[in-house]
Amino acid sequence: MNNTISIRVADFLKRFPPFNAISKSDLETLASKVSIVYRDKDSPIFQTDEMPHECFYVVHKGAVILKNKEKDSLLDMCDEGDIFGLRPLIANENYKMDAFAFEESILYAIPLASFRPFSQNYEDVSNFLLESFASNTRNPYSIKQKGQLVSEREAVNNDSSGNVMFDLQQVTYSKKLISCSKSTTIKTIAERMTKKRVGAMLVLENKLPVGIITDKDIRNKVATGLLPITAKASAIMSSPVITYPDTMTVSQAQMAMMKSDISHLCLTEDGTTNTAAVGILSKHDLMLTLGNNPAVLMKAIKRASRVKKIKLIRKSIMNLLQGYLDQNIPMTLTSRIISELNDACVKQVIKLSLKEMSAPPPVKFSWLSMGSQGRSEQLLHTDQDNALIFEDVPDSEIAETSKYFLRLAQMITKGLMKIGYEYCPAEMMGSNPKWCLSLSQWKASVSHWIAYPGPEEVLLSSIFFDYTLVYGEKELADKLTEHIFKETSTYPVFFRHLASGALQNPSPSGFFRSFLVEDDGAHKDFFDLKRRALMPLVDAARVLILSHQIKSINNTAERFERLAELEPNSQELFLACSYATKALLKFRTKQGLLHNDSGRFIALDTLSKEEKIKLKRTFKTIKELQELIKVRYMVANLLG
């Protein structure tokens, strides 16, 4: 191998563990020993009981699947940068699995004899290999590994009401330390605290906390005349300092303040006075953190007397969402809590709008949230999709009744816009006369969509059929739901058209499973996470669950979990779809919070290697799901 190729191999390997722990010179030496292996699609790399090779492998391009021969089950899919075939390095025995090229692939074969010294000399390398070998599989589609996609943890403490316990929520504290020495005068300390607008000052000696002075100390000991303002810090400070680690939770902070009857905690690197202080936590900081308690936020929403107050609360909801993501709270729980809070905001906007109307509603009505909010998947500030159903009235009263509810819907959608939900560009909102109808009118519209399913009708039904009742009369929504299922039973061909619509979204990946990005427009070269990855899952779940006549399950992940129960033969695929949905939703939410947008369009060059791999691992699930839809509903030539 010439030097140019060797350098390219080293440059590739250093991007991935455990090679990133090896020094540059050592890695270049190792790279000079590496062989390049090419495999056609479905060709074997090694098989069960085969004698061990003198190398292990790293995927450079393509993908490799690892299978259990006896159970004919998928153990793992190895992507770019993944290592496999470690058994001969760790255990002197034959292979225990089959390895095949999932597609045309290029591998780096790393000689065991050349690599062993590095696994012995680098502790990080040794640990990584042992963990990889011991775990045996990182397969995100395996039932045994469910919930692990994008670090999805299923175990979490929650109370009986479903709210996250505050043992899970880390405190937010001030990192701007204001400090003095033991010899600093009280007058100087008071002036500095006033200027910096802080309620406490640390006393440091050799950069370590030896005391703390609070505004309460100054009031009780100086303002009362016990000490002059010329006295030193050492005369007024509380010592020794009560310290805690910066990882303490809200519950721990509450208990610490109550136990010691103090208003400020000093946080240090290891929680003791033997390491440097990193911040101060005040009772005020704690109260702000407590403001992110979902129960507290829910009460605040219900007490809000103006739309402007709800807008402020929505910011706290976003902070709560960020905290849940940072703490890796499972997406199922996160979605449920945030969706309930968002629904409460919508409900309060409706209540405030009703108060502004000149008269009460002439008949009963229902306000429906549709699309992603109807599926409890709208975690970020995106546009609104909603509709209004009102009770049937005589023909002579329909015009006046419609006028009232249109006026109400306009006030509601305006209020929703003020709290962060942009108007729907396609005007699929209750303020549009086409989306503010009586129950009979809605039934007629739905019947038309189902009986004459053209492209526009399929699009409208795909948005509308994910509705959920947010406010008003449940009976109206239930009657419309019953009508939808009755009509789909009468016109089963509708499912074929709905399936066709579910297959219209473009593939997320191309050759060598590279990301397919937008060719032109404002988002040229960006990856459309919504259209290429999330929507194929959402649309497929909808048509499958509707064809089973299952009511009241709108959330995509929950739909797939129900489908796994209904169809045991496809259980693993549907569970994989559920986990992929949660993983993609979590990823989009993180990206949206990071870039302060909807998280839909992703600049691939901003993603880490790990993020790209985790995304691409969902693509196989999407492809398998679309193949199932294509065959089941006899939709031909749509995957391209």
N, C-alpha and C positions, 0 to 999 in steps of 0.2 A: 504494500500500500504506500503510495507516495505521500509526501508531507502535506500537500494541499488537501487530500481527502482526509488524512489523519486529523488535521486541524478542524475540518468541517464536522467530523464525528465528535471531537472533543467539545466544540461549540454547541452541538446538539445535546450531548449528554449532560453538560453542566447546568442545563435548565431544569433538570429533573432530579428528585431524590432517588437513590442516596448519593448520586454522583456530584451533586452540588456541595457536598461536604468534603470532597477531595480537592486537594490543592491543584492549581493550574498545571504545574509541571508534572505531577503524578498522573493527572487525567490525560494529558497529552501522551505520556508514555503508554498508558493503558489503551488509548485510542489507536495507537500504532499497531496494536495486536488484534484489533477488532476485525471480524470478517463481515461482509455484506451478503445477506441471504435474500433471494427473491422467491416468493411463493404465489402461484395462481390461486384464484378463488377456489375454496373447498379442498385445497391440497393439504395433506398432513404435515405438521412440523415434528410431532412425536405422538406416540400412541400408548395406551395403557399397557403396562408390563414390559414396555420396550426398555432395553438397556440404556442407562443414562448417557447423554451426550457429554462431550468434553467442554461444553459451553452452556451458558444460559442466554436468554434473549431479551432484547428491548425492541419494542415496536417503533420503527421510524416513520413509516407511512402505512395506512390501511388499518386493519383490525384483525384480531385473533380471538377465537372463541375457545374456551376451555370447558370440556364436557365430562361428566361422569358416565363412563361407558355402561356400567351395570344398570344404572337408573335412567339412562338416556336423558339426563337433565343438565341444563346449562349451569355451570359453576361461575363463570366470569366472562366478561368481554374485555379484552385488553386493547387499549387505545394508544394513540401517540404518546410515547414516553413511558408506557407501562412495562414492567418487568414480569416475565413468566419463565417457567422451567427452572426454578430454584432448587428443586429436590436434590439433584446431584451435588449441589454446593453445600447443603445442610445435612442431608441424610444419604448414606451410601446404599441406596436401593433403587429399584426400577420406578419408572413413572407411574403415578396413580390416577392419571387422567389422560384424555385425548386433547391435543391442541391442533386446531385447523385454522387455515386462513379464512376469515369471514368474507373477505374480498381480496382483490389483488393487493399484496402487501410487500413491504420492504422491511427487513429485520436487521438488527445489529446483533451478531453472535459474539458474545464476550467470553474468551477462554477462562475456564475456571482457574487454571494454574496461574494465569497472569493477574486474576482478580483477588485471589485468596489473601495475598499480603495486605491489600487495602482493607479487606473486611476485618483483618486482625489488628491493623494499626489505627484505624479510624473507628472510634466507639459509636459515632452516629450511624456510620454505615452498617456496622454489626447489628445495632439495635433495629434499624430499619428492615434489614433482611430477615431477622428473627421474627419480627412482628408480621411481616408479609407472609412468611412461610407458615407461621402459627395460625393466622386468620384464614388462610387457604383460599378465601374468595372475597372479592369486594363487589360482587354482582348486585347491581341495584334492582334487578328484576326478580331476584330469588325471594320466595316467601320467607325463608329463614332470615334474610337480610332486610326485610321490609322496614321502611321508615328511615333507612340510612342515607337515602338520596339527599344530597346537599345538606349533610349533617342534621338530618331530621330525627330528633329524639322523641320517642313516644311516651317515655316515662316522665311525669311531671307532677309535682304536688299541687293539688287544687282543693279548694274547700267545697262544701256541700252546695254552694250556689254556683259553682263553676268558675268563680273568679280566681285569678292567679294569686297564690299566697305571697305575702310580701317578703318571705324568706328568699324569694327568687329575684326580687328587685334590688339592684345595687344602688347605694346612695349616690347622689350628685353633690359634689362639694366644691368649695372655692380653692383653686390651685394658686391663686395670687396671695402668697404669704406676706404679711406685714409683720416684721420682727424688730426686736431691739435687744440690747444687752442688759445685764443686771444693773449696770451703773446709769442707764438712761433715766432721766428725771420724769416724774409723773406728768409734769406740764408738757414736756416734749411728746410723751406718749399720747396724751389727750389730744394735742394739736394734730398729730399724725393720724390718729384714728378718725378724727373729725374730717380731715382733708381727704382721706381715702374712703370714707363712709363705710367703715367696718366696725363690728361690735366686739372684736377681740384682737389681741396682739400676742404673738409668741415671744417668749424670752429665750434666746439661744446662747449656748456656750459651746465653742468649738463646733458650731453648726448643728448641735444636737439640742432638742427641746428640754429646757430645765424648768420652765414655768410658763404660765399663761395669765394674762390680764384681760378682764372683760369690762365693758362699760358699767356692769353691775358693781364690780370691785371699786371703780372710781366713785360711783355714787355712794356706796356704803362706807368707804374708808377715807375718802378725801372730802367729798362734799359735806359730810357730817362733821368735819373738823378733826377727825382722829389722826390724820396725817396731813402735812403741808404738801403743796404742789411741787415743792422742791425735793421731796423725798425720792429715793431711788426705786427702780422697778423691783428690786429684791425685797423691799419692804411691803409691797402690795400684791405681788404675784402669788398665784396658787401653785403650790409645788408639793410633791412631784406631779408632773403632767400625766393625766389619764390619756393613754394612747391606744389606738386601734389600727388595724391594717386598712388600706384604702379599698379593700374588697368587701368591706362589711355591708350587710344588707340593711334595708329600712327597719325591719323588725329588731335587728341587733342594735341599731342606733337608738331606736326608741327605748329599748330596755336599758341601754347604757346610760342615757340621760336621766331616766326615771330612777335608776338604781343609785346614781351618784348625785342626783339633784343638781345637774349642771346644764348649761345652755350651749356649750361649745365642746366639740371633741377634736383632739389633735390626731391626725392620721399620718402615720409614718410608713417607711418602706416595708418593714416587717411587723409593724404593730407594736413595737417596743420603743423605749426611749434611747435605745442603743443605735438607732439608725436615723437618717435625716428625715425631717418632716416634709410631707408632700402636699399637705393641705389642711384646711380647717373646715369642719362641718358644724354649722350652726342650727339651732332649732328652726330658724327661718328657712334654711336650705331643706331641712327635713319636711317642713310643711309644703314646700314647693314640690318635692318629690311625691308626697302623699296626694298632691293634686292629680297625679297620674294614676291613682287607684281607680279602676273601672267603676267601682261602686260610688266613689266620690264624684266622678265625672257624670255618672248617670243621674245622680241627685242634682248636680249643677245644671244639667241639660233641662231637666223637668222644672227647675225653678227659673230658668231663663225667661225674662219678660220681654226681651227684644232680640231681633235677629242678630244684631251686632254682638250680643253676648254669646250666642251660639257659635258665631265665627271664631271667637277667642277660644272657646272650649274645643273646637275642632283642631286648633293648634296643639292643645294638650293631648288630644287623641292621637295625633301624628307623633308626638313625643313618646306616648305610650307604645305605639307601634314600633318605633325605632328601638325602644328599650327591649321589647319582646324579641325582636330580630337579633339584637346584640347578645341577648341571653340564650338565644337558640331555643326559645319556647316552640313546641311543635306547631306547625302551620295550621293544623285542624283547630286547635284551641285559640290561636292568634286570630284566625279568620272569624271564628264565632264571636269572640269578644268585641273585636273592632266593628264587625257588621252590626252587632246589637247596638253599639254606641252610635254608629252612623244612622241606623234606622230610627233611634231615639231622637237624633237631631232632625231628621225629616219629619217625624211625628210632631215635634214641638213647633217646627215651622208651619205645619198645617194648622195646629191649634191656634197659633198667633194670627195666621191668616183668617181663620174663621172669626176671631174676635174683631177683626177689622171690617168684616162684611156688615152691611147695613141690616141684614136679617139672617136668621138661622137657615140652614139648608131646607128647601121645600120638601125633599124626600131623602131617604137613606142613600149613602154613597160609599164607594170603596176607592182608596188610592193605592195603586199598584206600582211597585218598583220593578223594572224589567232589566234585561241584559245582565251585566256583571253584578249590579247591585241586587238584582233578583236572585242571583245565584250565591249571594254572600261572598263574592270574590272581588268586590270593588273596595280595595283597601286604600288606594291613593285618591287624590282629587282629580277625577276625570269627569267627562260630561254626563249629563243626566238622561236617563230613559225612563219614562213613567207614563201612566195612563189613569184615567178616571172612569169609573162605572157608576151610573146612578140608577136608581130604581125606576122601573117602567111607570110611565104616566099616560093618561089619555092623550090622543093625538092633538087635541085642542090645547094641551098644556106643554107639549114637547118643546116648542120654540122658547117659551119663557124659562122653562126649567134648564134647558141647554145654556141659555144666556147666563143664568146664575152660576152654573158650575164652570163655565168657561172663564168667567170673571174670577171665581175662586182659584181655579187652576193657574191662571196667569199670575195671581198674587203668590201662590205657592212656588211656582217655578222661578219667579223673580227672587223670592226669599232663598231658595236653594242655590241660585246663582251667587247671591251675596255671601253665603257661607262656604263657597268653594266649588260647587258643582256647576260647571259651565253649561250653557244651553247646548242641546243636541243639534249638531249641524244639519241633520236630516229632519229636525223638528218632530222627532218621535217623543212628544211630551203631552201631558194632559192639557196644556194651553193651546194645543192644535185641535181644531174642531173634529179632525179625523180620529183623535185619540181621547176624546171626551164624549162618550156615548152612553146611551141607556143600555141596560142589560140585553134587551132584544136587538138593539142595533149592533152591539158587540157580537152577539151570536151570529147575526147575519154576515158580518165581516169575516169572522172566523170560518164559517161554513164556505164562503167564497174562496178563501185561501186554500182550504183543504180540498174542495171539489175541483178547483181550477188552479192547480199549483204551478204557475209560471215562475220565472226567476225572481220577480218582485214579490210575489206572494210567499215564496219559500224564504226570502230574506226577511220579510215582515214577521212571519211565523217563528223564524229562528230567534228573533229578538223578543217577541211577545211571549212565546211559550215558556220562558224562564221567569215569569212574573211571580212575585210574592206580595201578600197583603201587608201593607205597612200601617194603614189607618182605615177605620171605618167598618162597614158591615161585612163580616166574614161570609155570610150566606150568599151574597152577590158573587164573590170570587169563587166560592164552591160551585155555584150553579154554572158559572162559565167554564170551570174546569171539567165538570161532568159533561157539558156540551162538547167540549173539545175531544174527549175520549170517545164519546158516542159517534162523532163525525169521522174520526180517524178509523173507527171500526167499520163504518159504512164505506169509506174510501181508502182501503189499505194501500192502494197505489201511491198515496200521498207519501208514505214512508220511503218509497223509492226515490221520489223527487227530493225529499229531505236528505236522504243519503247522498244523492248526487251533489247537493249543495255542500254537504259535509266534506266532500272530496275536492272541492274547487280551490281550497287554499294550497299555495305552492309548497313543494317539498322544502324542508329545512336544510337539506344537505345535498351535495353533488358528488363529484368524483373524489375518491379517497375520503368520503364523508366530510369534505370541507364545507364550511358555512356558505349558503347561498345568500348573497346580499342584494340590496336594491340596485337596479341598473341605472336609474335616473331619478330626477326629482330632488326635492329638498333633503331627502335622506339617502342620497346616493352613497353606496358602499357601506351602509348601515345594515344590521341584521334586524328584521322585523320580528321580534319575539312573539308578539300577539298573533299576527296573521300566519306565520310559518310554524309556530310551535304550540301555542296555547289553543287557538281556535280549532285546529283539527281535533284536539281532545274534547273540547267543549261541544262541538257540533256532533261528533260521534256519540258522545254520552247521551245527548238529547234524543237523537233518533232511536237509540237502543232502548232507553228507559221508557220512552213513549210507546214503542212497539210492544213492550211488556205490560202496558197499561198501569204503570206504577205512578201513583199520585204523591204529591207533597214532598218529593225529593228533588230539589233544584240544584244544589251544590254539585259541581262536576265530580270532585273526588268522592263524595258520598254516593253519587250515582254509580260510579264504577265499583265501589265496594258492594253496593246492592246487587249489581250485575254479577259480581263474583259469586254471590250466594245463589243467584238464580241459574247460573250457567257454570257448574263445576268444571266442565271440560275446558273452559276458557278462564278459569279462576286466576291462574298466574298472570296471564296477560292483563286482565282487568285490574288486578291489584297493582301491577306495574304501572298501568295507566293512572291509577289513583295517586300513586307516589310521584309519578312524573308531573302530574297536574300541580300537586302541592309544591314540588321542587321548583317548577317554572314560575308559579305564582310568587313564591318566596323570592326567587331571583329577580323577577320583574319589580317587586316591591322594593327590594334593596336598591336596585338601580335607580328607581324613581326617586327614592328618598335621597340618594347620593347626588343625583343631578337635578333634583327639584323639578321633575317632569313626570310624565305618565309611565316612564320605564319601558315604553314600547320599543323604541329604536335604540339598538345597542351598537356602540363603536367597538368593534372587536379588538382593536389595538389597546383598549383600556382594560381588557380582561386578562386575568392571570391564566397560566396553563391549567391550573386546577379547575377554574371556572369554566373554561372552554370544554374540558373533558366531561365535566358533570352535565353541561348542557347537551353535548353530543350523545351522551349515554341515554338521553330521553328520546333521541331521534329514532332509534331502532324500535322503541315501543310505538311511536307514532306510525312508522311504516307498517308494522304488523297489524295495528288497529285498522289502518286504512285498507289493508288487504282483506281483513275480515269483513269490513263494511261493503267493500266492492263485491265480494263473493256472495254474501248473505242477501244483499238487496239487488243483485244482478245489475250492477252499474258498471258498464264496460268502458274501457279506453278513457278513463278520467284521471288516472294517476300519472300518465305520461312518462 
